[in-house]
Amino acid sequence: MTERPFFDKWVGKTIQLPADVSDSTSSWILESVIGDKNNQLSAYKYHEDEILQESLSGAYGTFFCHNKHKPRDNAVMKVIMQVPYTGSEYAIHAERERQASKELCTIGYLEIEPLETLTKNNCPSAPRVRQHWATEQGNDETLPGGFLHYLLIEKLESLQLSRDLFWTLDRDERDQIRVAFKDAFECELIKAGALPSQLDARYLMWDKIASKIMISGFGFLGSRPTKPGDRWKDGEWVGWGLARCPYDYDWAMDKQEPPDMRRWTL
């Protein structure tokens, strides 16, 4: 993973999505960057590495955005874009175009597939995909002919949690959040067919009135389809920062269910 930003100049840009079966053509203004990540390969890895040789590099930007003609219509936009290997950004057009692929890289697939699966299966505990536009980059873009995907996603409006915020809440509300999270994870995500990759309370949205948790954090590093053996483990609370346990306890390896929580802080 490299630290170089690829989307630092995208704020204020307007993305025009084509008409689909559920909507007319729409234009979306990117307001602010939520995430800017990439897996750009070095020249050595692209040319010489036995495993990664000629693998695809991608950049993955996430933005808050709003509809240009309906300013109160807010959403999240994910941009999945192929990028050239390090150092070839300034190569001649033909060299950059030679790297182009219309096929998504693996990480790009993991950015899109879990959310589309959950939307298709009407999961009520994850953000809904509103539109997905797969296209390719033009001659004046980063990698001419390379893949370019725009994913318009429902913006969740509830309270965004964090580990620090969670632990400022009283015990009763923390208990409510843990129960709601377990219900969302066990009864909705697993049944709908995808599990998130980002185990962190900041990817949880809490609606106290409805006693409901919404879960984001899908994509980039390990979101995956569910398997027949997938089930809820109380240790997930530890992984997401909703419970504390001693440093010598490995919740992911604990086979006991329910686990011994006598040394946990809840």
N, C-alpha and C positions, 0 to 999 in steps of 0.2 A: 504494500500500500504506500502511496506517495502523498506528500502534503500539498502538492501543487493544486491550486484551485482552477477549475475550468469554467465555473459559472459566476465568477465575481463581477462580470460586466452584464449579466442577464437581467438584473433588477430593472424594472421599467419596460422591459421588452413585452410586446404583444404577441401572443400565440393564437393563431386562427385555426380552430379545429373544424374539419369538414363536417357536413351534415351526416348524421347516422340515423338509425331506425327510430330513435326516440327523441331526436332533437334536430333543430335546424342548425345551420352554420353558426358558430359562436366564437367570440374573441375574448381572450383572457389576458389580463395585465398581471405580470409577475411583480408582487409587492415586496417580498423580502425572502432571503435565503434561509431555509431551515437546515439543509444539509448539502455538502459539496464533497463527494468522495470519489475515488477512482482506483483502478487497479492497473495503471499504466505500466507496461513492461519496459525494462531498460533495453537498450540496443543489444547488449550481450545476450540477455534472456531470449529476445525475439529471434536472434540469428543463431545462437550457439547452444542454448540449454536443451538437453535431450528430452525433457518433459514439456517445457513451455514453448519450444521453438514454433514460431509463427502462430502462437495463440493470440486471441483477440484481447485488446485492451478496451476498457470502457470507463466513462465518467457518469456519475449518478447524482443529479441535482434534484433537490426537493424545495418547493417554494410555496408560500402562501400566495394566493391570487384571487382576483375578483373578475366577474363578468364586465366587460367594457361597457355594455349597454344596460346592464342591470347591476349597479354598484353594490347592492345589498346581497347579491348572489355570490357568496364566498366559497372557496374550495381550496384544495391542495393540488399542486401540479408536480408530478414526478417526471423528470427528463432522463432518459437512458440513451446515451450517445457513444458511438464508437470513437476512439481517439487513436492516433498513431503512436508507435513506440517512441520512447524518449529520444529527443534529438532530431526526429524526422518531421516534426511539426513544420519546419522551415524548408523541407526538401521540395524539389520540383513537383508539380502537380501529378505527374505520372507515377512517382515513387509513392506518394501518399495514396493515390487511387489504387495502386497495386495491393495495398493492405485491406482494402474495403471489403466488407462482408454484409450481406443482407440478413444473415443469420445472427441471432443474438448470442452473446457470450453467456456462460453459465450464470454469472452473477446477475446479468441483465434479466435472464429468465427468472431467477429467484426474486427479483424486484417486482415482477409482474404476476407470475403464475399464482402465488398464494392468495393475493387479493382478488384476482379474477375467480378463483375457485370458491372463495368465501361469498363473493357477490352472487355467483351462479347458484349457490346453495342457500341463498337468503339468510346468511348468518347475521343475527341481530346485534352481535357484540364486536363487530369489526367495521371499519369505514368502508362504504360502498364505492365501487368503481363506477363513475358516471360515464366515462368514455375513454377508449383506448385507440390512439391513432398511431399506426406503424407506417413510417415513411423512410426516406433516405436523405442524406445530406447533399446539399447543392454544391456547385463548383467553388463557391466562395466560403464554404464552411470548413470546419476543422479537418474532416476526412471525407473528401468528395466520394459519394456513393456508399458511404458507410451507414450502418443502421442508425436510426433515430426514432425513438418511441416517446410519445407523450401519454401520460396516464393522468386523467383528471379524476380526483378522488374527493369524496364527501369530506368536508371539514367538520371535525367533532367540536361541539361548542361547550361541553361540560368542563369541569375543573380539571386541569392537568396536574397530576400528582408529581411528586419527586420523593426521593427517599427522605430528604430533610423535611419537606412539608408533611409527609405522612406521619413522621414521629412527633410532630407538634400537635397532632390531633389527640383527642381524649380516647381512652381505651374502648369505650362503646363504639365510637365511629371507626376506629381501626378494626374492630371485630366485624362491623358491618361491611367494610371494604374487603376484608379477607373472604367473607362468605360470598359476597357478590363476585369477586374475582374467581373463586372456585367454581361457582355456577356458570360463569361465562366461559371459562376454560374447559370444564368437564362436559357441560351439557350443550354447549354451542360450538366452540371452536373444533373440538375433537370430532364431533358429529358432522360438522360442515366440511372437514377435510383438509385443514391446514393449521400448522402451528408456527408461532412467531419466532424470530431469531434473537431479538433484542430483549434480554431479561433485565429490565430496569423499570422502576416505578414511574419514570417520566414518560413511558409509553402507555400509561393508563389514564383514562379519563373517567372522573367520578361524578355521577349524578346522585347527590345525596337524597333529593326528594323522591326519586324513583328507585333509590337503592340499587343502582345499576352501574356496572363497569363496562367501558368500551376499551378495546385493546388494539393498539397499533404496533409499530415496530416490526413490520413484516419486510423481508427482503434483505439484500446485501450479504449477510453473513449467516446463512444457515436455515432460513425459513424452509419448511419442507411439507410435503403432503403427509397426512396422518397414516399410520400403519395399524393393522388389526390389533396389535398388542399395546397400543398407546392408551394410557389411562392417567387419571389425576394422581399426583403425589403431593402430600402436604408440604414436602420440601420445596415445592414451587414457590411457596410464600417466602422462603429464605432467598431463593434465587432472584426474585423480583424486588427484594428489599422490604417485604411486608412482615418479616419476622427476623429476629436476630438469634444467632446461636454461637457457641464457642468456636474459636478458630480451628480446633482440631476435629470438628464435625464436618463430614463431607456429605451434604444432603443428596447429591446426585448419585452417590454410591450406596446410600442406605436402602436396603431391601425391605426393612421392616415398615409395615403400613397398617395402622398409623404409626408414625415414628414416636420415639420417646421424647416428649417435649419439655421434660422437667427442667432442663437447662436453657430452654429458649426464652427469649423476651418477646412478648406479644402485646 
